[in-house]
Amino acid sequence: MNIDILLGLQWGDEGKGKIVDAISPGYDIIARFQGGPNAGHSLEFNNVKHVLHLIPSGIFHAEKINIIGNGVVIDPAVFKKEIETLGPPVTELVRRLVISARANLIMPGHRILDAAYEHSKGCSKIGSTLKGIGPAYTDKVARSGLRVGEILSDNFRELYDVHLKNHLSILKNYDFTYNLEEYEAGWFEGIEMLKKFRIINTEYLINDLTSKGKKLLAEGAQGTMLDVDFGSYPFVTSSNTISAGACTGLGISPKKIGDIFGIFKAYCTRVGSGPFPTELNDDTGTLLRDLGHEFGSTTGRPRRCGWLDLPALKYAIMINGVTQLFMTKSDVMSGFSKVKVCTSYLSSGKECLEIPFDNSPVEPVYTELPGWESDISGIREFTRLPENLKSYIKFIEDQTGVPVTMVSVGADREETIFR
């Protein structure tokens, strides 16, 4: 079992990119298995910040193979821009990155449809990133998607025109103004960039390499509470963000899965609409946002902030089969004399631990713990962390039954403590 999975346990933005980058030296292959340019994985090293949307977070390690799996949806224009801003020359990146021929393309029509659908919802918006993710997955499930492997076909432009015609016919049903040329800008140039890379049936490559003892890390995007089946539907993303999604998004057997690393922030954040029981609409929530620089790396939108939600965390652990917990942003909470943790909910006056499937309102029940007020960003050993922070971690471990084996104390890859 030499395939491990790393994923988010909250509503995304847990710091997956940094952690994948930090633990990549222990793996031969890093693979994205779902999502698309709605993801924003931030990495920081040598005082430089990088934000990845489509490319796996192991790309900065020259000796690693990075794979964009079949479960990902790819916008060629975004891909081209990302490749050109990474730093290493394209010829070097071609050596490091492989793309599944089965991955679906996000077309200009998908982005227009995404905007039209969201506009039509009015005050019932779900908070889409407007990247075309939902419409692209819709076409995939409807068996009418356009896949990466087809860009190598002689009749690719004809295939594109057929799909575009279909999208434009749907748009006639919506009162939405758009400029097709703006949406197409850079798209075909992105197609040419994609052609420079190895486009293959990556499931064969993955299974061949892992059968020979190579280690693979499957990198999830978004978070468990945004899973299309198990998240706060309909305020969710359009893919399966949970550990099972790694099997379908890469073509691997569950029998090959070893560890499942679950990342969570020491507090909670959420971007866009949807339920958020521990949200703080007060000075404390504002302070958390400011201290944590909580603004979406993809959209730039301010994140909603709140205390840690243990019922939601335990739910995510259960759904994913998490074996190890990684806690990020513990440094952001330095300076609070007291911190709170939601340990249960009140629903219709009764205490409960389950997350309602219909997003019916619940009231959080809190346990208050002593905070840690010292700067911890320079600490590199777990034993040197403030006692109150270690007590906070112990409380989480006792409540969840899963060990916290990594603590992040800053944004840089070096600001990471492994136990």
N, C-alpha and C positions, 0 to 999 in steps of 0.2 A: 504494500500500500504506500506508493511513493508519490501520491498526488495529495496535496493539501489545498484547502480553500480558505481564502480570507475575504470576509464580507462585513458590511455594516449592520448593526443591530438596531439602529434607530431610524430616523427619517433622512438618512444620507448625511453627507458632510462630516463624517466621523474622523476623517484623517487617514483614509485608506491609502491614498497615494504615497504619503510619507512612509507609512509602515511597510508597504510593498517594497519601496526603494530600500528601506533599511534592512529588510530580511532577504532581499534578492540574492546576496552572496551565497546563501545556502541552497539555491535552486539552479537548475540548468535551463528551465523554461518558465516564462511568465506569460499567462494567457488571459485575455479578457473574454468573458463568456456571455454577456448580455448588455443591454443598454446601448447608448450611442453618444452623440455629442451633447446630450443633456447632462452627462457626467462631467465633473470638474475635479480631477484629482491633483491636489497641490503638493509639490515637492520643493524642498529648499535645502541647498547645500552650497558651500562657498559664498554665502551671503547673496545667492541668486535664487529667486523664486521661479518655478516652472509650473504651469497648469496644463495638464493633459486631459483631453476630452475623448479621444478614440484610441490612442496608442497606449499599450500596457506600460505600467510604471517601472518596469525593469529596463526600459529602453536606454537608460544612461549607463548601464553596465555593458561594456563592449563585448564581453564574452558570452552573454546570454542570448538565447533565442526568445523572441517576443512574438506572440501569436494573437491575431484578432480572430476570434472564433466565429462559428456559424450563427451563434445567437445574437451577435452584435448587428446593429443597423448603422450603415456608414454613409455619411454625407461627403462626397468627393471634394467639395470646395473646402470644407472644414479640415479634411484630411491633408490636403495640399498645404494649407496655411500652417497647420501644426507641424508638418514635416519641415517646412522652410524656417520655422522659428526655434526648432529644437537645439540647434548648434552644430552637431556633427554633420558632415557633408552627406548629401543624398546617397552617394555611392556606398558610404559606410552604413547608413540606415537600411539600405536594401539588403545588406548582409545580415542585419540583426532582426528584421521584421518579416513575418510571413502572414498572409491574409487568406482566410477561408473563401473558396470559390462559392460556398453556399450562403455566405452572409448577404443580407438584403441591402439594397441601396436606398438611401433617402433621396427622393427626387425633388426638384423644385416644386412640383405639384403637391407633394406631401406637405411642404412647409406652408404653402398657400392655404391648403385645406385646414391645417392645424390652426392657423390664424383665423380663418373663417369660422370654424367650429367654436373656438373660444369666444370670438366676438358675438356669435349668436346666442351664447349662454347668458349674456348680460351679467347680472349680479350673482349668477350661479356658477361662475368660473371655477375651474378646478386648479388653476395656477399653473397651466402648461408653460414649459420653457419656450414653446413656439419653434422648436427645432425640427418639427416634422416627425417626431418619434412615433406618436400614436397612429397617424395615418399610414406610416411605413409598416408598422406591425399589423395594422388592419389588413393591408394588402397581402402581407405574408400569410396570415391565417386564412384569408379568402382565396389563397392560391393564385394570386394575380400580381405577385411582387416581381421586381427586377433584381437579379442577383449579380454579385460581383463577377462571377465567372463569365457572365454573358457579355461583359465589356470587351472580351477578346473575340467575339463573334463578328463576322463580316457584316451582318445586318443589324448591328447594335443600334444604329441611329433609327432604323425603322421600328425596332422594339421600343425605343424611347418614345417615339412619336405616338405609338399606339397607346402607351400608358398615359402620356400627357393628355391626349384627346379624352381619355376616360376621366381624368381628374378635372379637366376643364368643364366637362358635361355635368359633373356633380356640383361644381361651383356655381352653375347657373341657378341652382336652387337657393342660393344665399345672397343676401344683400351685402356684398363685400367687394370693395374696390381694390384692385391689385395691379402691379406692373410686372408682367412675366419676365421681362428682361432683367429686372433687378434681382429676381429670385434665381435666374439662370446664370447670373454673373459669376464667373469662376468655376461653374459646375463642370463644364466639359474640359476645362484645363485640369481640374481635379481628376477627371477620368484618365487623362494622359499621365498624370502623376501616379495613379494607382497601377497603371500598366507597367511601370518600372519595377514593381515589386513582384515577388513570387506569389502567384495566386494558385492555390492547390486545394485538394481535399485534405484539410488539416487534421481531420480525425485519424487518417492513416498515419500521418507524421507523429501525432501525439501518442498514439497507441504503440507505434513502433519504437519510439524513443523511450517511453516509460517501461516497455517490456524489457528493454536493455539496461534498466537500472537508473535512467535519468530521472531527476526529480522535477516535478512541475508544481507551480503555484498558480491556482486559479484565482484571478482578481475580480471581485464583484464590484458593481457600480450601484449608485443610489443606496438604499437601505431596506432592511426587512419590513419595516412598517410602511414601505411604499410598494411592496409586492402586489402584483395585480390580483392574486388570489387571497393572500393573507394579510394585506395591508388595510388601511382605512378607506376602503373602496367607497365611492369612486375617486377619492382624492389620492390617487396612486399613480405609479408609472405604468407602462404598457408591457412590462416583461416580468419574468420570475426572478426576483433578486435574491431568493433564498438559495441554500446550498444545493438543493435538487436541480436548480437552474444550471449549475456547472456541468452536470451530466448531459443535459440536453443541449446546452450551449457550446459544448466542446466535443461531444461524441465519446464520452468515457463512461465506463461502468461504475456503479456505486461501490462495487467490490474493491475498486482501486483507491478509494478515498481513505486517507489517514486522518490527520488532524483537521479540525475546522476552527479557524481563528475568528472570533467575533470581536469587532471593534466597537467601542462605545465611548462617548464623551463623558466626562465626570459630571456633566449636566446635560440638558437636552436642547436641541434646536430643531426648527422646521422652517422650510421655505414654502410659500404659497398657502393655499387654503387647506382646510381639513381640521379634524379634532386634534387638540393638544392639551390634555388634562392639566399638566403642570405649568402651562404658560404663565409668565410673569409680565403683566401689563403695568409695570410700575418702575420705580427707579432701580430696583435690583435687576430687573430684566434688561433695562437699558445699559446698566453697568456691565453685565455679562456680555452684551453685544459689543460694547466698546472695547472691553479688555480682551475679548476673544477675536476681535476683528471679524465679527460674524456677518459677512456679506457674501452672497453666493458667488462662487468662483466661475460659474457659467453665466448667470444672469445679472450679477451685481446687486440683486435685491437684498434688503436687510432681512436677516433671519429672525424668526421669533425664538425667544429664549425662555427657558424654565428649568426647574430643578429636575434631578434625575428621577425617572419613572421606573421603579422596580417591577411592577406588574407587566409593563410593556417589555422590559428587558428580559424577564423570565420567560415570557411568551416567545420572544425571538430566539432565546437559547433553546427552548423546547422544539420549535419548528425546524431549526437548523441543525440540532445535534452538536452544539458548540462544545469543544473540548478545552479550549483555553480562551480567556478573556484578555483583551488589550485595552487599556484605558488611556484615552488621550485628553488633552486640554486641562490636566490637573493643575498646571501652572496658572491658568486663567482664574481659578478660584482662590488663589493665594490672596490674602487680605480680608477675607470674610471671617468675622469672629464666630459666626454660626452658619451652618449650612443645613439644608433640609433635603430629605429623601422621601418620595412618595412610596409607601409600602402597601397600600390598598386603595380601593375606591369606595365611595358611597354612591349607590344607585337607588333612587326612590327611597332614600333613608336607610337602606340596608348595605352592610359592608360586603364587598365582593372583590375577587381577584381577577376575574375574567374581563377581557376587552370585549365590549358589545359589538356584534357583527354589523349593526345598523348605525353605528356612531352616535347612539343615544348619549346624552350628556352624563358625565360622571364627575363627582367631586373628589379630589385627591385627599387622602389621609396621610399626614406627614409625620415623620420621625425627625427630630432635630438633633444634630450632632455638632460637636465643637469644630470650628474651622481651623485652617492653618494660615498664619499671617505672614510667614517669611517667604522671601524669594527662593524658589526651588530650581530655577532654570539652569543653574550651574552644577547641580547635583547629578552624579553618574552612578551612584550605588544606592540600592534600595534601603540598606540599613541606615543611610544618612538622611532619609526623608523625615520630615516632621512627624512626631508621634501621632498627632491628630489625623494626618493624611494616611498613615499606616492603619489607624483605627477605622477610618472611612473605607479603605480597601478591604479590611477584614470584615466589616459589616456587609459589604457587597458580596464577598465570597460566602459568608454564612447564609445570606439570604438566597443566593442563586445555586450554591453547591458546585460552583465552577471556579478554579483558581485564576486569579489575575496575575499573569506571568510577564506582562509588559506594562510599563507606565511611561507615557510621554510627558516631558516637562518643557517642551518648546517646539517650535516649528522646524528647526533644522534636524537633519537626519542624525546628527551626533547627540541631540538632546533626547535620548531614548534610553530607558533603563530596562534591562532584561533580568528576570529573577532566576 
